[in-house]
């Protein structure tokens, strides 16, 4: 449970570094996208606490984990695209 989440949170940190180092023209839009991903990350962290409390993984946790992975992948693609355009 936590390994996959830890891996995705590491990816999120890498994306944040890339956003900060991006061109000013695209940085604002990328930051907005990052905030959306961060909201899901916060919800996921809260649900992880609930899962630990009840001792099992809930369907909501799996749903949030899938959503977090999907939108993080999209953000990574946008960041890559932004880097390619500015090159």
C-alpha positions, -999 to +999 in steps of 0.1 A: +000+000+000+026+026+011+053+017-014+032+026-044+020+058-027+055+067-017+067+062-053+039+085-066+047+112-040+083+111-051+072+115-087+051+145-075+081+161-059+101+157-091+073+172-111+072+202-086+109+208-092+104+207-129+075+232-126+095+256-105+123+254-131+100+258-161+095+289-182+075+317-166+049+316-195+039+281-186+046+280-149+013+295-138-008+269-157+014+241-144+011+253-109-027+253-112-026+217-124-002+208-096-027+222-070-054+198-084-030+169-080-021+180-045-057+181-035-061+145-045-029+136-027-043+152+005-075+132+002-055+101-004-034+107+027-066+112+048-080+079+034-047+061+041-051+071+078-086+057+078-074+025+062-047+021+089-074+027+116-097+000+103-069-023+093-078-028+056-077-010+023-110+006+014-125+009-021-123+047-017-086+044-011-081+023-043-103+048-063-083+078-050-050+060-057-060+053-093-072+089-097-040+103-082-018+081-105-038+092-136-038+129-130-001+128-119+007+110-152-011+138-171+007+165-152+040+148-159+031+147-196+022+184-196+055+193-179+074+173-204+055+189-232+062+224-217+099+216-215+100+204-251+082+235-264+105+259-245+136+242-259 
